């Protein structure tokens, strides 16, 4: 919905009744960045509303990439700590979105 400085919210909402799977991540509109929720410019409140109105009951699937976040340090030889921080942040943000979908 939020690719290449364009949004496709209206188009996506039109097909909400047909959702069978999700590929969720955030970005700034410049590309397919796979960032944690609430870190870019995607409208998560809008999506929570769409999902609440739809018949979708399957899992919320987040496809995320640590390398495109502030947690990644290319100079580090051991990425264990930064990956743990990234995953903790992803879990907190994913749970926040799941809660939004239930309210």
WOPE-V968754 format. One record per pair of residues at least 24 apart in sequence whose C-alpha atoms are under 8 Angstrom apart, sorted by sequence separation. I is the first residue (numbers start at 1). J is the second residue. If there is no record, write none. Layout:
BEGIN
i=I j=J
i=I j=J
END
This chain:
BEGIN
i=3 j=27
i=5 j=29
i=2 j=27
i=4 j=29
i=5 j=30
i=2 j=28
i=3 j=29
i=4 j=30
i=2 j=29
i=3 j=30
i=4 j=31
i=3 j=31
i=36 j=64
i=3 j=32
i=34 j=63
i=35 j=64
i=34 j=64
i=35 j=65
i=34 j=65
i=35 j=66
i=33 j=65
i=62 j=94
i=35 j=68
i=16 j=50
i=34 j=68
i=35 j=69
i=16 j=51
i=19 j=54
i=33 j=68
i=20 j=56
i=24 j=60
i=13 j=50
i=17 j=54
i=19 j=56
i=21 j=58
i=22 j=59
i=24 j=61
i=25 j=62
i=16 j=54
i=17 j=55
i=20 j=58
i=21 j=59
i=22 j=60
i=23 j=61
i=24 j=62
i=25 j=63
i=60 j=98
i=2 j=41
i=17 j=56
i=22 j=61
i=23 j=62
i=24 j=63
i=25 j=64
i=2 j=42
i=21 j=61
i=22 j=62
i=23 j=63
i=1 j=42
i=48 j=97
i=52 j=101
i=51 j=101
i=52 j=102
i=48 j=100
i=49 j=101
i=36 j=89
i=37 j=90
i=44 j=97
i=48 j=101
i=36 j=90
i=38 j=93
i=45 j=100
i=37 j=93
i=36 j=93
i=37 j=94
i=36 j=94
i=37 j=97
END
